[in-house]
Amino acid sequence: MAHQPPGHADNDDAGGQGHQPATGEPPGAAQAPRWAVRQRISQASPALKFVLMVGVMSFFADFTYEGSRSVIGPYLGTLGVGALGISIITGAGEFLGYGLRLFSGRGADRTGRYWPITISGYVVQMAAVPLLALAGSWQLAALLIIAERVGKATRNPPRDAMLSHAAKEMGYGWGFGVHEALDQFGAMFGPLLVALILTVSQGDYQLAFASLAVPAVIMLSLLMVARRLYPRPQDLSAGPAEVTASGLPRVFWIYLAGAALVAAGFADFPLIAFHFQQARTMSAPLVPVFYAVAMAVSGTGSLIFGRLFDRSGIGILIPLTVFAAAYAPLVFLGGFWPSLAGVSLWGLGMGVNESIIPAAVAPMVSPDRRASAYGLFTGAYGTAWMLGSIAIGALFDVSLVAVAAFAVAAQLAAIPFIVIVRRRTSGGSALAGHPG
């Protein structure tokens, strides 16, 4: 891991910030903890500050849209949509939510307008969620659900490209892991708020969606602050680029094939929630609580496994893929407690998908191609997710055993591809550990 040398101070820390207080006197016992926190923050590198800033933004973003996604399945069910319809709507949302990243990534690399594209995507996404409170039909609800995914598709590649520049200094796994941890803890609190509102209001979905306007406004405010403080995040990248070739290497495509298989076996939570409702596995207010548990596991796992990725390389994905694949039989075939274990493993898989998988892409391509690479990678990933969602939705009405078998088989089929990538990148490659 590339830590800062002892005594290192940021160039932008005016007036000797991060050393003794202005008075030169040590803080009193009561003020010591607060002073220590301020000192740590002032001494942090600009790259770490940017990662934390984006992480806090993502906390409120996920608070908003994951709060809504925790109940979309049951909500569509109340509007008369069945399992296949829910799978098609959410699958189409994921398809656009990943497929359109190809265009936003290329657009960001070609124009260099990383911030404007990121901001436009966040605005669309944060507006779509509270507007679900006004949806009186499944058609309008479906449109807003898909619009939320389109907003995410627009902002993710340029945001991840900016994040990768800052994450290089601390290790890609740790940088993306810290960001994803904050992201997923927001995804934990959002569903908990929705669960509380549904309990108090006796199932008022409109009130639950409307309440999510508050974190959405906070997120957009922080976004404007970040844009002002860090106008050029690409300048935060430390040292020379690991890859300078203009094209995408063969190992990238092999890695993409493996990730697509993982996505195909990853059921959308709205369908899982719909299954819980249909099977009466739990009461309706507990569904978002289960989702919150999954997000807590995801966030914690992102920190742990991000650090392991920097130390051990991409091989860490092999056992994680095996563990995560076990979610399907537990969720679709088990009762209350097996379902709780299943959603925890599902959350583990989500954390891996959102932190280690994108972290591994960064050192494979040159910095000026990263937004395009992320767009292409996640576009194919989303296409596989959509196709898998449709297959799972079709199998749902046939046999839950078939659903579980398909999900497990698809994810385990990714392991040979990961093994090939590990072999091709071992022995000095950036993917064999920390890039520095």
C-alpha positions as CSV (number, residue, x, y, z in Angstrom):
1,M,0.0,0.0,0.0
2,A,1.3,3.5,-0.8
3,H,1.0,5.5,2.3
4,Q,2.3,9.0,2.8
5,P,5.8,9.4,4.4
6,P,6.0,10.6,8.0
7,G,5.7,14.3,8.3
8,H,4.2,14.7,4.9
9,A,2.0,17.8,4.5
10,D,-0.3,18.8,1.7
11,N,0.7,21.6,-0.5
12,D,-2.7,23.1,-0.2
13,D,-2.8,23.1,3.6
14,A,-2.2,26.8,4.1
15,G,-0.8,28.0,7.3
16,G,0.6,24.7,8.5
17,Q,-2.7,22.9,8.9
18,G,-2.4,19.5,10.5
19,H,0.3,20.5,13.0
20,Q,-0.1,22.3,16.4
21,P,-3.1,24.6,17.0
22,A,-2.6,28.2,16.1
23,T,-1.9,29.0,19.8
24,G,0.9,26.4,19.8
25,E,-0.6,24.9,22.9
26,P,-1.6,21.2,23.0
27,P,-5.4,20.7,23.3
28,G,-7.0,20.0,26.6
29,A,-8.2,16.5,27.6
30,A,-11.8,17.3,26.6
31,Q,-10.8,18.7,23.2
32,A,-8.1,16.1,22.4
33,P,-10.3,13.7,20.4
34,R,-11.9,16.4,18.3
35,W,-8.5,18.1,17.7
36,A,-7.0,14.7,16.7
37,V,-9.8,14.2,14.1
38,R,-9.2,17.7,12.7
39,Q,-5.5,17.1,12.5
40,R,-6.0,13.8,10.6
41,I,-8.3,15.5,8.2
42,S,-6.0,18.4,7.5
43,Q,-3.0,16.1,7.0
44,A,-4.9,13.8,4.6
45,S,-3.8,14.0,1.0
46,P,-6.0,15.8,-1.6
47,A,-6.6,12.4,-3.2
48,L,-8.0,10.8,0.0
49,K,-10.1,13.9,0.6
50,F,-11.6,13.6,-2.8
51,V,-12.3,9.9,-2.3
52,L,-14.0,10.7,1.0
53,M,-16.0,13.5,-0.6
54,V,-17.3,11.3,-3.4
55,G,-18.0,8.6,-0.8
56,V,-20.2,11.0,1.3
57,M,-22.0,12.1,-1.9
58,S,-22.6,8.4,-2.7
59,F,-23.9,7.8,0.9
60,F,-26.8,10.2,0.3
61,A,-27.3,9.1,-3.3
62,D,-27.6,5.5,-2.2
63,F,-29.7,6.5,0.7
64,T,-32.1,7.9,-1.9
65,Y,-32.3,5.4,-4.7
66,E,-31.6,2.2,-2.7
67,G,-34.3,3.2,-0.3
68,S,-36.8,3.1,-3.2
69,R,-35.3,0.0,-4.8
70,S,-35.8,-1.9,-1.5
71,V,-39.6,-1.8,-2.0
72,I,-40.0,-1.5,-5.8
73,G,-40.9,-5.2,-6.2
74,P,-43.8,-5.2,-3.6
75,Y,-44.8,-1.7,-4.8
76,L,-45.2,-2.9,-8.4
77,G,-47.0,-5.9,-7.1
78,T,-49.6,-3.5,-5.5
79,L,-50.1,-2.0,-9.0
80,G,-50.9,-5.4,-10.5
81,V,-47.5,-6.4,-11.9
82,G,-46.5,-10.0,-11.7
83,A,-43.1,-11.7,-11.4
84,L,-42.3,-11.7,-15.1
85,G,-43.3,-8.1,-15.4
86,I,-41.2,-7.1,-12.4
87,S,-38.2,-8.9,-13.9
88,I,-38.7,-7.2,-17.3
89,I,-39.1,-3.7,-15.8
90,T,-36.1,-4.1,-13.5
91,G,-34.1,-6.0,-16.1
92,A,-34.7,-3.3,-18.7
93,G,-33.7,-0.7,-16.1
94,E,-30.5,-2.5,-15.5
95,F,-29.9,-2.9,-19.2
96,L,-30.2,0.8,-19.8
97,G,-28.5,1.5,-16.5
98,Y,-25.4,-0.3,-17.7
99,G,-25.7,-0.3,-21.5
100,L,-25.9,3.5,-21.8
101,R,-22.7,3.8,-19.8
102,L,-20.9,3.0,-23.1
103,F,-22.0,6.3,-24.5
104,S,-21.5,8.4,-21.4
105,G,-18.0,7.0,-20.9
106,R,-17.0,7.7,-24.4
107,G,-18.5,11.1,-24.3
108,A,-16.6,12.0,-21.1
109,D,-13.2,10.8,-22.6
110,R,-13.8,12.6,-25.9
111,T,-15.0,15.9,-24.5
112,G,-13.2,15.9,-21.2
113,R,-16.4,17.1,-19.6
114,Y,-16.4,14.7,-16.7
115,W,-18.1,16.9,-14.2
116,P,-21.0,18.2,-16.4
117,I,-21.9,14.6,-17.5
118,T,-21.7,13.4,-13.9
119,I,-23.9,16.2,-12.6
120,S,-26.6,15.7,-15.3
121,G,-26.8,12.0,-14.4
122,Y,-27.2,12.7,-10.7
123,V,-29.9,15.3,-11.3
124,V,-32.0,12.8,-13.3
125,Q,-31.5,10.0,-10.8
126,M,-32.2,12.1,-7.7
127,A,-35.4,13.6,-9.3
128,A,-36.8,10.3,-10.4
129,V,-37.0,8.7,-7.0
130,P,-39.2,11.2,-5.1
131,L,-41.5,11.5,-8.2
132,L,-42.5,7.8,-7.6
133,A,-44.7,9.3,-4.9
134,L,-46.9,10.8,-7.7
135,A,-47.0,7.6,-9.9
136,G,-50.6,6.3,-10.0
137,S,-50.1,3.6,-12.5
138,W,-47.5,0.8,-13.1
139,Q,-46.6,2.4,-16.5
140,L,-45.6,5.7,-15.0
141,A,-43.8,3.9,-12.1
142,A,-41.9,1.7,-14.6
143,L,-40.9,4.9,-16.5
144,L,-39.5,6.5,-13.4
145,I,-37.8,3.3,-12.3
146,I,-36.0,3.1,-15.6
147,A,-35.2,6.9,-15.6
148,E,-33.5,6.4,-12.3
149,R,-31.2,3.7,-13.9
150,V,-30.6,6.0,-16.9
151,G,-29.4,8.7,-14.5
152,K,-27.0,6.3,-12.9
153,A,-25.8,5.1,-16.3
154,T,-25.0,8.7,-17.2
155,R,-23.0,9.6,-14.2
156,N,-21.1,6.4,-13.3
157,P,-18.3,6.1,-15.9
158,P,-17.1,9.7,-15.6
159,R,-17.4,9.6,-11.8
160,D,-15.5,6.3,-11.6
161,A,-12.8,7.6,-14.0
162,M,-12.3,10.6,-11.7
163,L,-12.3,8.4,-8.7
164,S,-9.7,6.1,-10.2
165,H,-7.2,8.9,-10.5
166,A,-7.4,9.6,-6.8
167,A,-7.6,5.9,-5.8
168,K,-4.2,5.2,-7.5
169,E,-2.3,6.8,-4.6
170,M,-3.8,4.6,-1.9
171,G,-4.3,1.4,-4.0
172,Y,-7.3,0.9,-6.3
173,G,-8.9,-1.8,-4.1
174,W,-8.7,0.4,-1.0
175,G,-9.8,3.5,-2.7
176,F,-12.8,2.0,-4.4
177,G,-13.5,0.0,-1.2
178,V,-13.6,3.1,1.0
179,H,-15.9,4.8,-1.5
180,E,-18.2,1.7,-1.8
181,A,-18.4,1.3,2.0
182,L,-19.8,4.8,2.3
183,D,-22.0,4.2,-0.7
184,Q,-23.4,1.0,0.8
185,F,-23.9,2.3,4.3
186,G,-26.2,4.9,2.7
187,A,-27.9,2.0,1.0
188,M,-28.4,0.5,4.4
189,F,-30.0,3.6,6.1
190,G,-32.3,4.4,3.1
191,P,-34.2,1.1,3.3
192,L,-34.3,1.4,7.1
193,L,-36.0,4.8,6.8
194,V,-38.5,3.3,4.2
195,A,-39.2,0.4,6.6
196,L,-39.9,2.8,9.4
197,I,-42.3,4.9,7.3
198,L,-44.1,1.9,6.0
199,T,-44.6,0.6,9.5
200,V,-45.8,3.9,10.9
201,S,-48.0,4.7,7.9
202,Q,-49.3,1.2,7.5
203,G,-47.9,0.7,4.1
204,D,-48.0,4.2,2.5
205,Y,-45.5,3.8,-0.4
206,Q,-46.2,7.3,-1.6
207,L,-45.1,8.8,1.7
208,A,-42.0,6.6,1.7
209,F,-40.9,7.8,-1.7
210,A,-41.6,11.4,-1.0
211,S,-39.4,11.3,2.2
212,L,-36.5,10.4,0.0
213,A,-36.5,13.9,-1.5
214,V,-34.5,15.1,1.6
215,P,-31.3,13.0,1.1
216,A,-31.6,13.7,-2.7
217,V,-31.4,17.5,-2.1
218,I,-28.5,17.0,0.3
219,M,-26.7,14.9,-2.3
220,L,-27.1,17.4,-5.0
221,S,-25.8,20.2,-2.7
222,L,-22.7,18.2,-1.9
223,L,-22.2,17.6,-5.6
224,M,-22.0,21.3,-6.3
225,V,-19.4,21.7,-3.5
226,A,-17.3,18.8,-4.9
227,R,-17.4,20.3,-8.3
228,R,-16.0,23.6,-7.0
229,L,-13.4,22.1,-4.7
230,Y,-12.0,19.6,-7.2
231,P,-12.5,20.9,-10.8
232,R,-9.8,18.6,-12.2
233,P,-9.6,15.3,-10.3
234,Q,-7.4,13.8,-13.0
235,D,-4.6,15.9,-11.5
236,L,-4.7,13.9,-8.3
237,S,-3.2,10.8,-10.0
238,A,0.1,9.9,-8.4
239,G,3.1,8.7,-10.5
240,P,3.2,7.5,-14.1
241,A,0.3,5.5,-15.7
242,E,0.6,1.7,-15.5
243,V,-0.7,1.3,-19.1
244,T,-0.2,3.8,-21.9
245,A,-1.4,1.8,-24.9
246,S,-4.4,3.2,-26.7
247,G,-6.3,0.0,-27.1
248,L,-7.9,-2.5,-24.6
249,P,-5.7,-5.5,-23.8
250,R,-6.9,-9.1,-24.3
251,V,-7.0,-9.6,-20.5
252,F,-9.7,-6.9,-20.3
253,W,-12.0,-8.9,-22.6
254,I,-11.4,-12.2,-20.7
255,Y,-12.2,-10.4,-17.4
256,L,-15.3,-8.9,-19.0
257,A,-16.6,-12.4,-20.0
258,G,-16.2,-13.6,-16.4
259,A,-17.9,-10.6,-15.0
260,A,-20.8,-11.0,-17.4
261,L,-21.4,-14.5,-16.2
262,V,-21.5,-13.2,-12.6
263,A,-24.0,-10.6,-13.6
264,A,-26.3,-13.1,-15.4
265,G,-26.7,-15.1,-12.2
266,F,-27.3,-12.1,-10.0
267,A,-31.1,-11.7,-9.3
268,D,-32.5,-8.2,-8.9
269,F,-33.6,-7.5,-5.3
270,P,-37.1,-6.4,-6.4
271,L,-37.7,-9.9,-7.6
272,I,-36.3,-11.3,-4.4
273,A,-38.5,-9.0,-2.4
274,F,-41.5,-10.0,-4.6
275,H,-40.7,-13.7,-3.7
276,F,-40.6,-12.9,0.0
277,Q,-44.0,-11.3,-0.4
278,Q,-45.5,-14.2,-2.4
279,A,-44.0,-16.9,-0.1
280,R,-44.9,-15.0,3.0
281,T,-41.4,-15.4,4.2
282,M,-41.7,-12.2,6.3
283,S,-44.0,-9.2,6.8
284,A,-43.8,-6.3,4.3
285,P,-41.9,-3.9,6.6
286,L,-39.1,-6.4,7.2
287,V,-38.3,-6.6,3.4
288,P,-36.4,-3.3,3.4
289,V,-34.8,-4.3,6.7
290,F,-33.4,-7.4,5.0
291,Y,-32.2,-5.1,2.2
292,A,-30.5,-2.9,4.7
293,V,-28.7,-5.9,6.1
294,A,-27.5,-6.8,2.6
295,M,-26.1,-3.3,2.2
296,A,-24.4,-3.4,5.6
297,V,-22.6,-6.6,4.6
298,S,-21.8,-5.1,1.2
299,G,-20.2,-1.9,2.7
300,T,-18.2,-3.8,5.3
301,G,-17.0,-6.3,2.8
302,S,-16.0,-3.6,0.4
303,L,-13.5,-2.3,2.9
304,I,-12.1,-5.7,3.9
305,F,-11.9,-7.2,0.4
306,G,-10.6,-4.0,-1.2
307,R,-7.6,-4.1,1.1
308,L,-7.1,-7.8,0.3
309,F,-7.3,-7.1,-3.4
310,D,-4.4,-4.6,-3.1
311,R,-2.4,-7.2,-1.3
312,S,-3.3,-10.5,-3.0
313,G,-4.5,-9.5,-6.4
314,I,-7.5,-10.6,-8.5
315,G,-7.4,-14.1,-7.2
316,I,-9.4,-13.0,-4.2
317,L,-12.5,-13.0,-6.5
318,I,-12.5,-16.8,-6.8
319,P,-13.5,-17.6,-3.2
320,L,-15.8,-14.6,-3.1
321,T,-17.6,-15.7,-6.2
322,V,-18.2,-19.1,-4.7
323,F,-19.5,-17.7,-1.5
324,A,-21.8,-15.2,-3.2
325,A,-23.3,-17.8,-5.5
326,A,-24.8,-19.6,-2.5
327,Y,-27.3,-16.7,-2.0
328,A,-29.7,-18.2,-4.6
329,P,-30.7,-21.5,-2.9
330,L,-30.9,-19.8,0.5
331,V,-33.1,-16.9,-0.8
332,F,-35.4,-18.8,-3.1
333,L,-35.7,-22.1,-1.3
334,G,-35.3,-21.2,2.4
335,G,-37.4,-19.8,5.2
336,F,-36.8,-16.7,7.3
337,W,-33.3,-17.4,8.7
338,P,-31.9,-19.0,5.5
339,S,-33.3,-16.0,3.6
340,L,-31.5,-13.7,6.0
341,A,-28.2,-15.6,5.3
342,G,-29.0,-15.5,1.6
343,V,-29.5,-11.7,1.4
344,S,-26.3,-11.3,3.4
345,L,-24.4,-13.3,0.7
346,W,-26.3,-11.4,-2.0
347,G,-25.0,-8.2,-0.3
348,L,-21.5,-9.6,-0.3
349,G,-21.7,-10.2,-4.0
350,M,-23.0,-6.7,-4.6
351,G,-20.1,-5.2,-2.7
352,V,-17.7,-7.2,-4.8
353,N,-19.5,-6.2,-8.0
354,E,-19.3,-2.5,-7.1
355,S,-15.8,-2.3,-5.6
356,I,-13.3,-5.0,-6.5
357,I,-14.6,-5.5,-10.1
358,P,-14.2,-1.8,-11.1
359,A,-11.0,-1.5,-9.1
360,A,-9.4,-4.3,-11.3
361,V,-10.3,-2.5,-14.5
362,A,-8.4,0.7,-13.7
363,P,-4.8,-0.6,-14.0
364,M,-5.8,-2.5,-17.2
365,V,-6.2,0.6,-19.4
366,S,-4.6,4.0,-19.9
367,P,-6.0,6.9,-17.8
368,D,-7.4,8.7,-20.8
369,R,-9.4,5.6,-21.8
370,R,-10.8,4.7,-18.4
371,A,-14.3,6.3,-18.7
372,S,-14.7,4.5,-22.1
373,A,-13.4,1.3,-20.6
374,Y,-15.8,1.6,-17.6
375,G,-18.6,2.4,-20.0
376,L,-17.9,-0.6,-22.2
377,F,-17.3,-3.0,-19.3
378,T,-20.4,-2.0,-17.4
379,G,-22.5,-1.9,-20.6
380,A,-21.7,-5.6,-21.3
381,Y,-22.2,-6.3,-17.6
382,G,-25.7,-4.8,-17.6
383,T,-26.7,-6.6,-20.8
384,A,-25.8,-9.9,-19.2
385,W,-27.7,-8.8,-16.0
386,M,-30.8,-8.0,-18.1
387,L,-30.7,-11.4,-19.9
388,G,-30.1,-13.2,-16.7
389,S,-33.0,-11.3,-15.0
390,I,-35.4,-12.3,-17.8
391,A,-34.3,-15.9,-17.6
392,I,-34.7,-15.9,-13.8
393,G,-38.1,-14.2,-14.1
394,A,-39.3,-16.8,-16.7
395,L,-38.0,-19.6,-14.5
396,F,-39.7,-18.1,-11.4
397,D,-43.2,-19.3,-12.5
398,V,-41.8,-22.7,-13.5
399,S,-39.6,-23.8,-10.6
400,L,-37.8,-22.0,-7.8
401,V,-35.3,-24.9,-7.8
402,A,-34.6,-24.0,-11.5
403,V,-34.1,-20.3,-10.5
404,A,-31.5,-21.3,-7.8
405,A,-29.7,-23.7,-10.1
406,F,-29.5,-21.2,-13.0
407,A,-28.1,-18.4,-10.7
408,V,-25.5,-20.7,-9.1
409,A,-24.4,-22.2,-12.4
410,A,-24.0,-18.9,-14.1
411,Q,-21.8,-17.4,-11.3
412,L,-19.6,-20.5,-10.9
413,A,-19.0,-20.5,-14.6
414,A,-17.1,-17.2,-14.2
415,I,-14.4,-18.8,-12.1
416,P,-12.3,-20.2,-15.0
417,F,-12.2,-16.8,-16.6
418,I,-10.9,-15.3,-13.3
419,V,-8.3,-18.0,-13.1
420,I,-7.1,-17.1,-16.6
421,V,-6.9,-13.4,-15.7
422,R,-5.0,-14.2,-12.5
423,R,-2.4,-16.2,-14.5
424,R,-2.0,-13.6,-17.2
425,T,-1.5,-10.8,-14.6
426,S,0.7,-12.5,-12.1
427,G,4.4,-11.7,-11.7
428,G,4.7,-8.0,-11.5
429,S,1.4,-6.8,-13.0
430,A,-0.6,-4.1,-11.3
431,L,-3.4,-6.6,-10.9
432,A,-1.2,-8.9,-8.8
433,G,-1.4,-6.5,-6.0
434,H,-0.9,-2.8,-5.3
435,P,-0.1,-0.9,-8.6
436,G,2.6,1.1,-7.0
